[in-house]
Structure formats: structure tokens, C-alpha cells
Amino acid sequence: MLAFIVKRFTQAFFVMLAISVIGFAIKQSVGDPLREITGIQVSKQERMELADKLGLNDPLPVQWVRFLKKAAHGDLGQSFYYKKPAMEVILKKAPATLELVFCSAVIIVVLSIPTGIFSACKPNHWFSRLCMGGSIVGVSIPVFLTAILLIYVFSVELHWLPSYGRGQTVLVGGFWETGLLTRDGLRHLILPSIALSSIMLPLFIRLIRAEMKETLETEYVKFAQAKGLRPARVLLVHAFKNTLMPVITVGGVQLGIMIAFTILTEIVFQWQGMGSVFIESVERADTSLMVAYLVFVGAIFVVVNTVVDLIYGVVNPMVRVAGRK
């Protein structure tokens, strides 16, 4: 197991190196750092002297190593718009995005598992047919259209839920601004969470249904049924456990994709998270903020996929054996 863990962490390290190369390339090719620092009313001689002082004339490998050392200490440059360290801006906005993704993931897990199992066990039931038909519609509708439809129905017409913003938030631990602990914050979270979960919920329902139907036809499940075990035990212990591998695989990847898709959701609901800040940084060519967003989201991808690989080793011991080879 130790060799398996070391191998996965080594892979994660090299992926982060690749992300750092992409971030460095963006920083070099987008915008002009000298103009951001000095403006346009500076002589050419002063600009050249400042470039030498900042090391902008050094060879690219030297600049990349310097960038890597700073990034390892959390220094990804200064946001010229916010006048703050770029990573500080991203970390301040991260709780809004991560809470939105967390609540959407909870909705997906709570709804997809029982719905997928039921649809696999009773494929001809009216509810199963309704879920399969609805999942096709859900996959086909873009998230921003779903968000607009939810706002129109529940905010404009029914006046049940707020249509924008995070609502009332409280500060936890001196750094985490959360809306999960206030009634107003939870009300503001409902519509964005439903809109964001609509991307992945149909996919997970169909995936669990397909894997469960295949598993229910295997010999060991039929043997468990022949032994007279309770149907709930057969479904949850013998059948569902063996559908977890593809579900975990897709779930790990899709969790990272959901973080990326929050950009559209945050724009529609004016949700002040990392996605909205990233769009602002692109519009203003704030390269430090763009790179900070890229590195932070890339790190989340790497962490999630590393955790998924480690969960593989718990769910299926054969993965640990294969990892030693």
C-alpha cells in the first residue's frame, strides 16, 4: 500500500509541475508586467533598467525556476486591479465556490444513488421511465439556461427564493466566510446549487443504473439471492459496492469539472466566487490573478484525483497490487 501511495503522490507532483509550466507561459505571453507596474509614461531606458532589476531579461528556464520557487511559497504575483497578492484574492473567494460545489455534490449523491438503484431494479416502473426521460432532457439543457429558468420560476413568478448574491454570511475561523450557517445564506444557495447539480445529476443516475443492471446479472449476486439474504443487503453490500469503481472514477473527474462550470453559474446568479473573479481577470488582462486561479483549480484537480486513486485501493485491493507492478 505504501508503494501505491508513493507512486500516486509522485504522479501528482509531476502534474503540478506541468500546471506550473502552463501558468508561467500565460504570465509570459499575456499582458505586460512592466506596464502594469509603471504605466505608459515611463521612458524606455527606465523600463529596461526595471526589467533588468526584476529579472525579466533572464533566460526563460531561470525565470521559470524563480516562478516555481515563489509559487511554492504561495506567491503568484500581485493583482494590479485589487492591489493585493493574487493568491490572497483567490483564497478569499474560494469559500463561495467550494460551498456551491459541495452543496451541488450533496444533491447529486442524495438523489442519484437511490434513483439509479431503483431504476436498475425496476426498469419498467413509471418512475424509472420518468427519470430516464428527464435525464436526457437534463443533459441536453445548458447550465446557464437551467439557471435562468429557475430564476424565472422561483424568483420572478413565485417569489420564493432570491435570484442573486450569497445573502448573509458569517466569518468562521477568521478566514472562511460561509453562508451555510445563516438562513438567508442557505436560501440564496438553493437555486445555484440546483442549477449546478443539473449538469452531473442525469449522468450519475444513468451511470449507476447501467452499472447496477450489469452487476445484478452476475453470478455472485444471484448466489447471494439464492442463499436467502435480505434484498437490501444483496443490493447495497453485494451489488452496489461493486458498482463503485466507475462511479468513483467519473465522480472524481466530474467534481473538478463542476468547479470549472461554476463560472457560468456564478455569472448568472452574481455569485461572488472564484469563477466570477476569473472572468474579471480575463477582461482586465490581470495575468497574476489568471495564473493564481489556474494553479488553485489545478491543485484541486490533482488532490481530488489523488484521493480517488487512494479510494480505489480501499474499495478494490487489486488496484493496490497493480500499483506495485
C-alpha positions in Angstrom: 0.0 0.0 0.0 2.9 2.4 0.8 4.4 1.9 -2.7 1.0 2.6 -4.2 0.6 5.9 -2.2 4.2 7.0 -3.1 3.6 6.3 -6.8 0.3 8.4 -6.8 1.9 11.3 -4.9 4.9 11.3 -7.4 2.4 11.5 -10.3 0.6 14.4 -8.6 3.9 16.2 -8.2 4.7 16.0 -11.9 1.2 17.1 -12.8 1.6 20.2 -10.7 4.9 20.9 -12.4 3.1 20.7 -15.8 0.5 23.1 -14.4 3.3 25.5 -13.3 4.7 25.5 -16.8 1.3 26.4 -18.3 0.8 29.2 -15.7 4.3 30.5 -16.4 3.6 30.5 -20.1 0.4 32.5 -19.5 2.2 35.0 -17.4 4.9 35.5 -20.1 2.5 35.7 -23.1 -0.5 37.7 -21.7 -0.2 41.3 -20.7 2.9 43.5 -20.0 4.1 43.3 -16.4 6.2 46.5 -16.8 3.2 48.5 -18.0 1.2 47.2 -15.1 3.8 48.4 -12.7 4.9 51.7 -14.3 2.2 52.7 -16.6 2.8 54.2 -20.1 4.5 57.5 -19.1 7.9 56.0 -18.4 11.0 56.3 -20.6 12.4 53.3 -22.5 15.6 53.5 -20.5 13.8 53.3 -17.2 11.7 50.4 -18.4 14.9 48.5 -19.5 16.5 49.2 -16.1 13.4 48.0 -14.3 13.2 44.8 -16.5 16.9 44.0 -15.5 16.1 44.6 -11.9 13.1 42.3 -11.9 14.9 39.6 -13.9 12.6 39.9 -16.9 15.6 39.7 -19.3 16.9 36.4 -17.8 16.6 33.2 -19.8 13.2 31.6 -19.6 14.3 28.5 -17.7 15.8 30.8 -15.0 12.6 32.8 -14.8 10.5 29.6 -14.6 12.6 28.3 -11.7 12.2 31.7 -9.9 8.4 31.5 -10.6 8.3 27.9 -9.2 10.1 28.9 -6.0 7.7 31.8 -5.4 4.7 29.6 -6.3 5.8 27.0 -3.7 5.5 29.8 -1.1 2.1 30.9 -2.4 3.5 34.0 -4.2 1.9 34.1 -7.7 2.3 37.8 -8.2 0.3 40.9 -7.4 -3.2 41.6 -8.8 -2.9 45.1 -10.3 -6.7 45.6 -10.1 -7.2 44.5 -6.4 -3.7 45.7 -5.4 -3.3 42.5 -3.3 -1.5 39.2 -3.8 -3.3 37.2 -6.4 -3.5 34.1 -4.3 -5.0 36.1 -1.4 -7.8 37.2 -3.7 -8.5 33.7 -4.9 -8.4 32.2 -1.4 -10.9 34.9 -0.2 -13.3 34.0 -3.0 -12.7 30.2 -2.7 -15.2 29.5 0.1 -18.1 30.7 -2.1 -17.2 28.4 -4.9 -16.3 25.4 -2.8 -19.6 25.7 -0.8 -21.5 25.9 -4.0 -19.8 22.8 -5.4 -20.2 20.9 -2.0 -23.9 21.6 -1.9 -24.3 20.5 -5.5 -22.4 17.3 -4.9 -24.6 16.5 -1.9 -27.7 16.9 -4.1 -26.1 14.7 -6.7 -25.2 11.9 -4.2 -28.5 12.0 -2.3 -30.6 11.9 -5.5 -28.6 9.8 -7.9 -27.8 6.7 -5.7 -31.4 5.8 -4.7 -32.8 6.8 -8.2 -30.1 4.8 -10.0 -30.6 1.7 -7.9 -34.4 1.9 -8.2 -34.2 2.3 -11.9 -31.9 -0.7 -12.2 -34.1 -2.9 -10.1 -37.4 -1.8 -11.7 -36.6 -0.6 -15.2 -40.3 -0.8 -16.4 -41.7 1.2 -13.5 -43.2 4.6 -14.4 -40.8 6.4 -12.1 -37.8 4.8 -13.7 -39.1 5.8 -17.2 -39.7 9.3 -16.0 -36.2 9.5 -14.5 -34.6 8.2 -17.7 -36.5 10.6 -19.9 -35.8 13.5 -17.5 -32.1 12.7 -17.5 -31.9 13.1 -21.3 -33.6 16.5 -21.0 -31.2 17.4 -18.1 -28.1 16.5 -20.1 -29.3 18.4 -23.1 -30.1 21.8 -21.4 -27.0 24.1 -20.8 -26.5 25.1 -17.2 -27.0 28.8 -17.8 -30.4 28.1 -19.4 -31.4 26.0 -16.4 -30.2 28.8 -14.1 -32.3 31.4 -15.9 -35.3 29.1 -15.9 -35.0 28.6 -12.1 -34.7 32.3 -11.5 -37.8 33.0 -13.7 -39.9 30.4 -12.0 -38.9 30.6 -8.3 -37.8 34.2 -8.1 -39.7 36.2 -10.6 -43.0 34.4 -10.7 -43.3 32.7 -7.3 -41.1 35.0 -5.3 -40.0 32.0 -3.2 -36.2 32.3 -3.4 -33.7 35.1 -4.0 -32.2 35.3 -7.5 -28.7 36.6 -6.9 -25.9 37.1 -4.4 -24.8 35.0 -1.4 -27.0 36.6 1.2 -26.0 36.9 4.8 -22.6 35.3 5.6 -20.6 34.8 8.8 -16.9 34.5 9.3 -15.6 31.2 10.7 -12.1 30.8 11.9 -11.1 34.3 10.9 -10.8 33.4 7.2 -13.7 31.3 6.0 -16.8 33.4 5.0 -19.7 31.0 4.9 -23.4 31.2 4.1 -24.2 27.7 5.4 -24.7 28.9 8.9 -27.4 31.5 8.2 -31.0 31.1 7.0 -30.6 33.8 4.4 -27.3 32.3 3.1 -29.0 28.9 2.7 -31.9 30.4 0.8 -29.5 32.1 -1.6 -27.6 28.8 -2.0 -30.6 26.7 -3.1 -31.1 27.9 -6.7 -27.4 28.0 -7.7 -26.8 24.5 -6.2 -29.7 23.0 -8.1 -28.6 24.7 -11.3 -25.0 23.4 -10.9 -26.1 19.9 -10.0 -28.3 19.7 -13.1 -25.1 19.2 -15.1 -24.0 16.0 -13.4 -27.1 14.5 -11.8 -28.5 12.9 -15.0 -25.1 11.5 -15.8 -24.8 9.8 -12.4 -28.3 8.5 -12.4 -27.7 6.8 -15.8 -24.2 5.6 -14.8 -25.4 4.0 -11.5 -28.4 2.4 -13.3 -26.3 0.9 -16.0 -23.6 -0.4 -13.6 -26.3 -1.8 -11.2 -28.1 -3.6 -14.0 -24.9 -5.2 -15.2 -23.9 -6.2 -11.6 -27.4 -7.7 -10.8 -26.8 -10.2 -13.7 -23.5 -11.5 -12.2 -23.2 -15.0 -10.6 -22.2 -13.8 -7.1 -25.3 -11.6 -6.8 -27.5 -14.5 -7.9 -25.8 -16.8 -5.5 -26.3 -14.2 -2.7 -30.0 -14.1 -3.6 -30.2 -17.9 -3.6 -28.7 -18.0 -0.1 -31.8 -16.1 1.1 -30.1 -12.9 2.1 -32.2 -9.9 2.6 -32.8 -8.0 -0.7 -31.5 -4.7 0.9 -28.2 -6.5 1.8 -27.9 -8.0 -1.6 -28.4 -4.6 -3.3 -26.3 -2.4 -1.1 -23.5 -4.8 0.1 -23.0 -7.2 -2.8 -24.3 -5.3 -5.8 -23.8 -1.6 -5.2 -20.3 -1.9 -3.7 -19.1 -3.4 -7.0 -20.6 -0.5 -9.0 -18.5 2.0 -7.0 -15.3 1.8 -9.2 -16.7 3.5 -12.3 -18.8 5.8 -10.2 -15.8 6.9 -8.2 -13.8 7.4 -11.4 -16.4 9.6 -13.0 -17.2 11.4 -9.7 -13.5 12.4 -9.2 -13.2 13.9 -12.7 -16.7 15.5 -12.6 -16.0 17.2 -9.3 -13.2 19.1 -10.8 -15.3 19.9 -13.9 -18.1 21.2 -11.6 -15.6 23.7 -10.2 -14.9 24.9 -13.7 -18.7 25.0 -14.5 -19.3 27.3 -11.6 -18.1 30.1 -13.8 -21.4 30.1 -15.8 -23.5 29.6 -12.6 -21.7 32.4 -10.7 -22.2 34.8 -13.6 -26.0 34.1 -13.8 -26.5 34.3 -10.1 -23.9 37.0 -9.4 -22.3 34.6 -7.0 -19.0 36.2 -5.9 -16.7 33.2 -6.2 -13.5 32.2 -8.0 -15.3 31.9 -11.3 -16.6 35.4 -11.4 -13.1 36.7 -10.3 -11.5 34.7 -13.1 -13.8 36.2 -15.8 -12.9 39.7 -14.4 -9.2 38.9 -14.6 -9.6 37.8 -18.2 -11.5 41.0 -19.1 -8.8 43.2 -17.4 -5.8 41.0 -18.5 -4.9 40.6 -14.9 -2.4 37.8 -15.5 -1.4 37.2 -11.9 -5.0 36.6 -11.0 -5.5 34.3 -14.0 -2.4 32.2 -13.1 -3.5 32.0 -9.4 -6.9 30.7 -10.4 -5.3 28.2 -12.8 -2.9 26.9 -10.2 -5.5 26.7 -7.4 -8.1 24.9 -9.6 -5.3 22.6 -11.0 -4.3 21.8 -7.4 -7.9 20.9 -6.6 -8.0 18.6 -9.6 -4.7 16.9 -8.5 -5.8 16.5 -4.9 -9.3 15.1 -5.9 -7.8 12.6 -8.4 -5.1 11.5 -5.9 -7.8 10.9 -3.3 -9.8 9.0 -5.8 -6.8 6.8 -6.6 -6.3 6.1 -2.9 -10.0 5.3 -2.5 -9.5 2.7 -5.3 -7.0 0.9 -3.1 -9.6 0.7 -0.3 -12.5 -0.4 -2.5 -10.6 -2.8 -4.7 -7.4 -4.4 -3.3 -6.5 -5.5 -6.9 -5.7 -1.9 -7.6 -3.0 -1.9 -4.9 -1.5 -5.0 -6.4 -1.4 -3.5 -9.8 0.1 -0.3 -8.4 3.2 -2.2 -7.2 3.9 -3.5 -10.7 
